[in-house]
Amino acid sequence: MEYNNNNRGAIFKNDRKEKDTHPDYRGKINVDGVDKEISLWVKQSKDGKSFFSASISEPYVKAEGTPPKPIADELPSMDLPF
């Protein structure tokens, strides 16, 4: 019997958070058979109660076929004396 992952997901603490704007938790969910990414931030209401703010987005796909950046683009420009 195959596991049905429809309308389910998992969220983990974001161990790559470097800025306050980065989510506190990230994960993947399936909504009606479509895979999505979910991001959660822990926030506080005006009366001090903690809550989650959530965002759901399309999964990140690394661009294929993107040519590597030429090394010359990474070097500082120099004026040569001749």
KADA-V135224 format. One record per residue. N is the residue number from 1. PSI is psi in radians with two decimals (* if undefined). OMEGA is omega in degrees with one decimal (NA if undefined). Layout:
N:PSI:OMEGA + N:PSI:OMEGA
This chain:
1:2.22:-179.3 + 2:2.45:-179.8 + 3:2.32:178.3 + 4:1.93:-178.1 + 5:0.13:-178.0 + 6:2.29:179.3 + 7:0.66:177.5 + 8:2.94:178.3 + 9:-3.08:178.9 + 10:2.49:-179.2 + 11:2.40:-177.8 + 12:2.69:175.0 + 13:2.36:-178.9 + 14:1.77:-179.4 + 15:0.05:177.3 + 16:0.22:-179.2 + 17:2.16:179.7 + 18:-0.37:-178.5 + 19:2.77:177.9 + 20:-0.47:-179.0 + 21:-0.29:177.0 + 22:2.54:-178.8 + 23:2.63:176.7 + 24:-0.53:179.8 + 25:2.58:177.8 + 26:2.75:177.4 + 27:-3.01:179.2 + 28:2.46:178.0 + 29:2.83:175.7 + 30:2.17:-179.6 + 31:1.96:180.0 + 32:0.72:176.5 + 33:0.05:-178.7 + 34:2.18:178.9 + 35:2.38:179.7 + 36:2.90:172.3 + 37:2.55:178.1 + 38:2.42:177.2 + 39:2.43:179.8 + 40:2.44:174.1 + 41:2.41:175.0 + 42:2.12:-177.8 + 43:2.99:176.9 + 44:2.38:177.3 + 45:3.00:179.7 + 46:-0.50:179.6 + 47:0.23:172.5 + 48:0.11:179.1 + 49:2.35:178.2 + 50:2.49:176.3 + 51:2.91:175.9 + 52:2.36:168.7 + 53:2.33:-172.3 + 54:2.66:174.0 + 55:2.35:177.3 + 56:2.34:-177.5 + 57:2.96:174.6 + 58:2.59:178.1 + 59:2.49:176.4 + 60:2.31:177.4 + 61:2.10:178.5 + 62:2.28:-178.5 + 63:2.23:177.6 + 64:2.64:175.8 + 65:0.12:176.8 + 66:2.07:-177.7 + 67:2.57:177.4 + 68:2.60:179.3 + 69:2.28:178.0 + 70:2.50:-179.2 + 71:-0.63:-178.6 + 72:-0.53:179.0 + 73:-0.36:-177.8 + 74:-0.23:-178.0 + 75:2.56:176.6 + 76:2.61:178.5 + 77:2.61:-179.9 + 78:2.49:172.1 + 79:2.13:-179.5 + 80:2.51:-172.0 + 81:0.37:177.5 + 82:*:NA
